Amino acid sequence: MSLRPPAAAIAALAVLTLAGCGSGGGAAQPATPAADAPVEVVTSTNVYGSIAEAVGGDRVHVESLIDDPAADPHSYESTPADAASVANARVVVFNGGGYDDFMPRLIESGGGDPTVLDVAEVSGLVPPDGATEEHAPGEEHPSEEAEHEHEHGEFNEHFWYSLPTVQAVATQLAEDLGAADPAGAAEFTSNAEAFNARVAELLTRTEAIGAAHPGARVAVTEPVAGYLIESAGLTDATPPEFSEAIEEDTDPPAAVLQETLALFQGDPVSALVLNQQTETPTTDQVRDAAQTAGVPVVDVTETLPAGTTDYVSVDGGPDRRPRRRAERELTPVAARPDAPDDVARLPVGMPAVSLRGAAVRFGDRTLWEGLDLDVAPGEFVAVLGPNGSGKTTLVRVLLGLVPLSAGEVRIGGRRRAAAAPASATSRSRRRWTRTCRCAGATS
């Protein structure tokens, strides 16, 4: 099986970047901020919240209304608490373009007077034909489904995957925060420049992919990372009818599905880019086809992945682990000096072990939940915790001896089957419990 460097590079970018519609609540009276209080910033998702924190530093307090990696921003319903937060905010940031349409409604009904940063307007990526026209107060809004179809049919609204747009947002945030807190204006500008330098490094690395692998093809389940794919010089070979159907939460026609599955046969695409937050039986079928063909699957998200607080972590950043992981993925597995002999069987970028939203419950007791974990081929992970915290249960889940109560586990890209009958596994369970001290994952 040949290794596919373009897919490895995309997987690295998914680590380094992000890996990006509801009803309004009741109005609340905005509070008067104290003179030395941080600037209150509210963002629609934690993607923009992380950018605001990078620019604002200690002089801002940022609240992201959507920060759950399992949440789908398209179906988010705002709450009265959200309305109160927006009413008290001095700066509000939202994606726009019909993506998070609940935000303009919250701003309109909040009674405050925040500075509003609409990323769609800053991006320069919206056609000049008024595709994102605002609805006048009191005007009847189309249904959420109809509005979503109208807004998204003209352009890709996932602006946070456009690295130049992210830089423009940081620059505009520095200006808006400086107006709200003049004493911190110089600090905001300096922070934005430092942040944009890190994004520029990532953009350079992205563009280098296209230079090294011109014409490389990928498939997608949704056009979430479309701007990043374009910047990398890669070709999206997915039938448009397929990705549009998945984005609109409908089933593609049978002929379109077969055309998509054919991308993993003969001369297959280099990677499948899958929106991890919108998985259906249809996308599972496409994922399975990719994995059967040995095509790497690159998961992307619409919010920050669990445990991530920084939009981008590169050299010099506070978290070098994503960079180290990216560097490993950019190196063909078989070429690594520390790789076991059989590791080369796994495609580049595919974890040996992967858990998503995993939970184990025994009756009314939840042992653990919300577990997202990737273990790369050749990587060793120590699982630490007190007695009864579920360490042995995790190992049994990986062995297929204990079923998950929620989520999924994949070993070598394939879903782990449910627990085997107790009569067939009791002896091996006892042996594993007695001898296991530290677990390492290889393919």
C-alpha positions as CSV (number, residue, x, y, z in Angstrom):
1,M,0.0,0.0,0.0
2,S,1.5,3.3,-1.0
3,L,1.6,6.1,1.5
4,R,-0.1,9.4,0.6
5,P,1.9,12.5,1.7
6,P,-0.9,15.0,0.8
7,A,-3.2,13.2,3.2
8,A,-0.6,13.3,5.9
9,A,-0.1,17.0,5.4
10,I,-3.9,17.7,5.6
11,A,-4.0,15.6,8.8
12,A,-1.2,17.8,10.2
13,L,-3.1,20.9,9.3
14,A,-6.2,19.5,10.9
15,V,-4.2,19.3,14.1
16,L,-2.7,22.7,13.8
17,T,-6.0,24.4,12.9
18,L,-9.5,23.5,13.6
19,A,-9.2,21.0,12.9
20,G,-16.1,25.4,12.0
21,C,-28.7,28.1,13.2
22,G,-31.5,28.7,17.0
23,S,-34.0,30.9,18.7
24,G,-33.4,34.0,20.8
25,G,-34.1,34.4,24.5
26,G,-35.6,37.2,26.5
27,A,-34.0,40.6,26.7
28,A,-31.9,41.5,29.8
29,Q,-30.8,44.9,31.0
30,P,-27.1,45.5,30.3
31,A,-24.9,46.0,33.3
32,T,-22.5,49.0,33.6
33,P,-19.0,47.7,33.7
34,A,-16.5,48.7,36.4
35,A,-13.7,51.0,35.3
36,D,-11.0,48.3,35.8
37,A,-13.2,45.4,34.7
38,P,-12.0,43.3,31.7
39,V,-13.8,43.9,28.4
40,E,-16.7,41.5,28.1
41,V,-16.6,39.7,24.8
42,V,-19.2,37.2,23.6
43,T,-18.7,35.0,20.6
44,S,-21.0,32.5,18.9
45,T,-18.4,29.6,19.0
46,N,-15.2,28.9,20.8
47,V,-13.4,29.1,17.5
48,Y,-13.8,32.9,17.6
49,G,-13.5,32.9,21.4
50,S,-10.0,31.5,21.1
51,I,-9.1,34.3,18.7
52,A,-10.5,36.9,21.0
53,E,-8.6,35.5,23.9
54,A,-5.3,35.5,21.9
55,V,-5.8,39.2,21.0
56,G,-7.3,40.4,24.3
57,G,-5.1,38.5,26.7
58,D,-5.8,39.3,30.4
59,R,-7.7,42.5,29.5
60,V,-10.8,40.6,28.2
61,H,-13.3,38.1,29.5
62,V,-14.6,35.9,26.7
63,E,-17.7,33.8,26.7
64,S,-18.4,31.4,23.8
65,L,-22.0,30.4,23.5
66,I,-21.2,27.2,21.8
67,D,-18.2,25.4,23.3
68,D,-19.2,21.8,23.3
69,P,-17.3,19.7,20.7
70,A,-20.3,17.4,20.3
71,A,-22.7,20.3,19.5
72,D,-23.8,21.1,16.0
73,P,-23.8,24.9,15.6
74,H,-26.4,24.5,12.8
75,S,-29.0,23.3,15.2
76,Y,-28.1,25.3,18.2
77,E,-30.9,26.9,20.2
78,S,-30.0,30.0,22.2
79,T,-31.1,30.3,25.9
80,P,-32.1,33.1,28.2
81,A,-28.6,33.0,29.7
82,D,-27.2,33.6,26.2
83,A,-29.4,36.6,25.8
84,A,-28.2,38.0,29.1
85,S,-24.6,37.5,28.1
86,V,-25.0,39.3,24.8
87,A,-26.9,42.1,26.5
88,N,-23.9,42.7,28.8
89,A,-21.2,42.4,26.2
90,R,-19.2,45.3,24.9
91,V,-17.9,43.3,21.9
92,V,-19.8,40.5,20.1
93,V,-18.2,38.3,17.4
94,F,-20.2,35.9,15.2
95,N,-19.6,34.1,11.9
96,G,-22.5,35.5,9.9
97,G,-23.4,34.4,6.4
98,G,-26.5,32.6,7.8
99,Y,-24.4,30.2,9.8
100,D,-25.2,31.4,13.3
101,D,-28.4,33.4,12.6
102,F,-29.4,33.3,16.3
103,M,-26.7,35.9,17.1
104,P,-28.2,38.9,15.2
105,R,-31.5,38.1,16.9
106,L,-29.9,38.1,20.3
107,I,-28.1,41.4,19.6
108,E,-31.4,42.9,18.4
109,S,-33.4,41.9,21.4
110,G,-30.7,42.4,24.0
111,G,-31.1,46.1,24.6
112,G,-27.3,46.7,24.7
113,D,-25.0,48.6,22.4
114,P,-22.1,46.3,21.7
115,T,-19.5,46.6,19.0
116,V,-20.4,43.8,16.5
117,L,-17.8,42.0,14.4
118,D,-19.6,40.0,11.6
119,V,-16.9,37.7,10.2
120,A,-18.8,37.4,6.9
121,E,-18.4,41.1,6.3
122,V,-14.7,41.1,7.3
123,S,-13.9,38.1,5.2
124,G,-14.4,39.6,1.8
125,L,-15.6,36.1,0.7
126,V,-19.3,36.9,0.4
127,P,-20.6,37.7,-3.1
128,P,-21.7,41.3,-3.6
129,D,-25.2,40.3,-4.5
130,G,-26.6,40.6,-1.0
131,A,-26.6,36.9,-0.2
132,T,-26.5,37.7,3.5
133,E,-29.0,40.5,3.7
134,E,-30.1,41.3,7.2
135,H,-33.8,40.9,8.1
136,A,-35.5,44.1,9.3
137,P,-36.9,44.2,12.8
138,G,-40.4,42.7,12.8
139,E,-39.9,41.1,9.3
140,E,-40.9,37.5,9.2
141,H,-37.9,35.1,9.1
142,P,-37.9,32.2,6.7
143,S,-37.9,28.7,8.3
144,E,-34.5,27.7,9.7
145,E,-34.2,25.0,7.0
146,A,-35.1,27.4,4.1
147,E,-32.9,30.1,5.5
148,H,-30.0,27.8,5.8
149,E,-30.4,26.5,2.2
150,H,-30.7,30.1,0.9
151,E,-27.7,31.4,2.7
152,H,-25.3,28.5,2.1
153,G,-26.1,28.1,-1.6
154,E,-24.0,31.0,-2.8
155,F,-20.7,30.5,-0.8
156,N,-18.9,28.5,1.8
157,E,-19.8,30.1,5.2
158,H,-17.1,28.2,7.2
159,F,-14.9,31.3,7.3
160,W,-12.7,30.2,10.2
161,Y,-11.0,27.7,7.8
162,S,-9.9,30.7,5.7
163,L,-6.5,31.7,7.2
164,P,-6.5,35.2,5.7
165,T,-9.9,35.7,7.2
166,V,-8.7,34.6,10.6
167,Q,-5.9,37.2,10.3
168,A,-8.4,39.9,9.3
169,V,-10.6,39.0,12.3
170,A,-7.7,39.3,14.7
171,T,-6.8,42.7,13.3
172,Q,-10.3,44.0,13.5
173,L,-10.7,42.6,17.0
174,A,-7.6,44.6,18.1
175,E,-9.2,47.8,16.8
176,D,-12.6,47.1,18.4
177,L,-11.1,46.1,21.8
178,G,-8.9,49.2,21.6
179,A,-11.9,51.3,21.2
180,A,-13.5,49.6,24.2
181,D,-10.4,49.8,26.3
182,P,-8.0,52.6,25.0
183,A,-5.5,51.9,27.7
184,G,-4.9,48.4,26.3
185,A,-4.9,49.4,22.6
186,A,-1.2,49.0,22.1
187,E,-1.3,45.5,23.8
188,F,-4.2,44.4,21.7
189,T,-2.4,45.5,18.5
190,S,0.8,43.7,19.6
191,N,-1.1,40.5,20.4
192,A,-2.9,40.5,17.1
193,E,0.4,40.9,15.2
194,A,1.9,38.0,17.1
195,F,-1.2,35.8,16.5
196,N,-1.2,36.7,12.8
197,A,2.5,35.8,12.5
198,R,1.6,32.3,13.8
199,V,-1.2,32.0,11.3
200,A,1.0,33.3,8.5
201,E,3.4,30.4,9.3
202,L,0.6,28.0,9.0
203,L,-0.5,29.5,5.7
204,T,3.0,29.1,4.3
205,R,3.0,25.4,5.3
206,T,-0.5,25.0,3.8
207,E,0.5,26.5,0.4
208,A,3.6,24.3,0.4
209,I,1.4,21.3,0.1
210,G,0.1,22.3,-3.3
211,A,3.5,23.1,-4.5
212,A,4.7,19.6,-3.5
213,H,1.6,17.7,-4.6
214,P,-0.1,19.6,-7.5
215,G,-3.5,18.2,-8.5
216,A,-3.9,15.9,-5.5
217,R,-7.5,15.0,-5.0
218,V,-9.5,14.6,-1.8
219,A,-13.1,13.8,-0.9
220,V,-15.2,15.5,1.7
221,T,-18.5,14.8,3.5
222,E,-19.2,18.5,3.9
223,P,-17.4,21.6,2.6
224,V,-16.4,22.6,6.1
225,A,-12.6,22.8,5.4
226,G,-13.1,24.0,1.8
227,Y,-11.0,27.2,2.2
228,L,-8.1,25.2,3.8
229,I,-8.3,22.6,1.0
230,E,-8.1,25.4,-1.6
231,S,-5.2,27.1,0.1
232,A,-3.4,23.7,0.1
233,G,-3.8,23.5,-3.7
234,L,-5.8,20.3,-3.4
235,T,-8.8,19.4,-5.6
236,D,-12.2,18.5,-4.0
237,A,-13.4,15.6,-6.2
238,T,-16.6,15.1,-4.3
239,P,-19.9,15.4,-6.3
240,P,-21.4,18.7,-5.2
241,E,-24.8,17.1,-4.8
242,F,-23.3,14.7,-2.1
243,S,-21.7,17.3,0.1
244,E,-24.7,19.6,-0.3
245,A,-27.1,16.9,0.8
246,I,-25.1,16.0,3.9
247,E,-24.8,19.7,4.8
248,E,-28.6,20.1,4.5
249,D,-29.2,16.9,6.6
250,T,-30.8,15.0,3.7
251,D,-29.9,11.7,1.9
252,P,-28.1,12.1,-1.4
253,P,-29.6,10.3,-4.4
254,A,-28.4,6.7,-4.8
255,A,-26.5,7.5,-8.0
256,V,-24.7,10.4,-6.3
257,L,-23.8,8.1,-3.3
258,Q,-22.4,5.5,-5.7
259,E,-20.4,8.2,-7.5
260,T,-18.9,9.3,-4.2
261,L,-18.1,5.7,-3.2
262,A,-16.3,5.2,-6.5
263,L,-13.8,7.8,-5.4
264,F,-12.2,5.1,-3.2
265,Q,-11.8,2.6,-6.0
266,G,-9.3,2.2,-8.8
267,D,-7.2,5.4,-8.5
268,P,-8.5,6.5,-5.1
269,V,-8.5,10.0,-3.7
270,S,-5.6,10.9,-1.3
271,A,-7.8,11.5,1.7
272,L,-11.4,11.7,3.0
273,V,-12.0,15.0,5.0
274,L,-14.9,14.2,7.3
275,N,-16.9,16.6,9.5
276,Q,-16.8,14.8,12.8
277,Q,-19.8,16.7,14.2
278,T,-22.2,15.5,11.5
279,E,-22.0,11.7,11.1
280,T,-24.9,9.8,9.6
281,P,-25.3,6.3,8.2
282,T,-24.4,7.7,4.8
283,T,-21.2,9.3,6.0
284,D,-20.4,6.2,7.9
285,Q,-20.7,4.3,4.7
286,V,-18.3,6.6,3.0
287,R,-15.9,6.5,5.9
288,D,-16.0,2.6,5.8
289,A,-15.3,2.7,2.0
290,A,-12.3,5.0,2.6
291,Q,-10.9,2.8,5.3
292,T,-11.4,-0.4,3.3
293,A,-9.4,1.2,0.5
294,G,-6.7,2.4,2.9
295,V,-7.5,6.0,2.3
296,P,-6.8,8.1,5.4
297,V,-9.7,9.8,7.1
298,V,-9.1,13.3,8.4
299,D,-11.6,14.5,11.0
300,V,-12.4,18.2,11.1
301,T,-14.8,20.1,13.4
302,E,-16.9,23.2,13.5
303,T,-15.8,24.0,17.1
304,L,-12.5,23.6,18.9
305,P,-11.7,19.9,19.6
306,A,-12.0,18.8,23.2
307,G,-9.0,20.0,25.3
308,T,-8.0,22.7,22.7
309,T,-8.1,26.3,23.7
310,D,-5.7,27.8,21.1
311,Y,-6.7,28.3,17.4
312,V,-3.3,27.4,16.3
313,S,-0.3,25.8,18.1
314,V,3.0,26.1,16.3
315,D,6.6,26.6,17.2
316,G,7.0,28.9,20.1
317,G,3.3,28.5,21.2
318,P,2.3,27.4,24.6
319,D,1.4,23.8,23.4
320,R,4.0,22.0,21.3
321,R,2.3,18.7,21.4
322,P,0.1,19.4,18.3
323,R,3.2,20.4,16.4
324,R,5.1,17.2,17.5
325,R,2.1,15.1,16.4
326,A,1.9,17.0,13.1
327,E,5.6,16.4,12.4
328,R,5.1,12.7,13.0
329,E,2.2,12.6,10.6
330,L,4.2,14.4,8.0
331,T,6.8,11.7,8.1
332,P,5.8,8.4,6.5
333,V,5.2,5.9,9.3
334,A,7.4,3.2,7.9
335,A,10.3,5.7,7.7
336,R,10.3,6.6,11.4
337,P,13.2,5.0,13.3
338,D,11.0,4.1,16.2
339,A,8.2,2.5,14.2
340,P,7.5,-1.2,14.8
341,D,7.8,-3.5,11.8
342,D,4.1,-3.8,11.3
343,V,3.1,-0.2,11.8
344,A,3.4,0.5,8.0
345,R,0.1,-1.4,7.5
346,L,-1.8,1.7,8.8
347,P,-2.2,4.6,6.4
348,V,-0.4,7.8,7.3
349,G,-2.4,10.0,9.7
350,M,-4.7,7.2,10.9
351,P,-4.7,6.7,14.6
352,A,-4.0,3.1,15.9
353,V,-6.6,3.8,18.6
354,S,-9.4,6.3,18.5
355,L,-12.3,7.0,20.9
356,R,-15.0,9.7,20.3
357,G,-17.5,10.7,22.9
358,A,-16.9,7.4,24.7
359,A,-18.8,6.6,27.9
360,V,-19.2,3.6,30.2
361,R,-22.1,3.4,32.6
362,F,-23.1,0.6,35.0
363,G,-26.7,1.1,36.0
364,D,-27.0,4.6,37.5
365,R,-23.2,5.0,37.9
366,T,-21.2,6.8,35.2
367,L,-17.6,5.5,35.2
368,W,-16.4,8.0,32.6
369,E,-17.9,9.9,29.7
370,G,-17.1,12.3,27.0
371,L,-13.7,10.6,26.3
372,D,-12.0,11.7,23.0
373,L,-8.6,10.1,22.5
374,D,-6.3,9.4,19.6
375,V,-3.2,7.2,20.0
376,A,-0.8,7.3,17.0
377,P,1.0,4.2,15.8
378,G,4.1,3.6,17.9
379,E,2.9,6.1,20.6
380,F,2.8,5.0,24.2
381,V,0.1,6.4,26.6
382,A,0.0,5.9,30.4
383,V,-3.4,5.9,31.9
384,L,-3.3,7.2,35.5
385,G,-5.9,7.4,38.2
386,P,-7.1,6.1,41.6
387,N,-8.7,2.7,42.1
388,G,-12.2,2.6,40.6
389,S,-11.6,5.4,38.1
390,G,-12.0,3.1,35.2
391,K,-8.5,2.4,33.9
392,T,-9.0,-1.4,33.6
393,T,-12.4,-0.8,32.0
394,L,-10.8,1.4,29.4
395,V,-8.4,-1.4,28.5
396,R,-11.3,-3.9,28.3
397,V,-13.2,-1.5,26.0
398,L,-10.2,-1.4,23.7
399,L,-10.1,-5.3,23.7
400,G,-13.8,-5.5,22.9
401,L,-14.6,-7.1,26.3
402,V,-16.8,-4.2,27.6
403,P,-19.2,-2.3,25.3
404,L,-19.5,1.4,25.4
405,S,-22.6,3.1,26.7
406,A,-22.1,5.9,24.3
407,G,-19.7,7.0,21.5
408,E,-17.4,4.7,19.5
409,V,-14.0,3.1,19.6
410,R,-11.9,2.3,16.5
411,I,-8.9,0.1,16.4
412,G,-6.8,0.6,13.2
413,G,-9.7,2.6,11.7
414,R,-12.3,-0.1,12.3
415,R,-15.1,0.0,14.8
416,R,-14.5,-2.3,17.8
417,A,-17.3,-4.9,18.0
418,A,-19.4,-5.3,21.2
419,A,-18.4,-7.4,24.1
420,A,-17.8,-11.1,23.5
421,P,-19.7,-13.6,25.6
422,A,-18.5,-13.9,29.2
423,S,-17.7,-17.6,28.8
424,A,-15.3,-16.9,26.0
425,T,-13.5,-14.0,27.7
426,S,-13.4,-14.5,31.4
427,R,-10.0,-16.1,31.5
428,S,-8.4,-13.6,29.2
429,R,-9.9,-10.8,31.3
430,R,-8.3,-12.1,34.5
431,R,-5.0,-12.5,32.8
432,W,-5.0,-9.0,31.4
433,T,-6.0,-7.5,34.7
434,R,-3.2,-9.2,36.6
435,T,-0.4,-8.5,34.1
436,C,-1.2,-5.1,32.5
437,R,0.7,-2.1,33.9
438,C,1.2,0.2,31.0
439,A,-0.4,0.1,27.6
440,G,1.2,1.1,24.3
441,A,-0.6,1.2,21.0
442,T,0.8,0.0,17.7
443,S,-1.1,-1.1,14.6
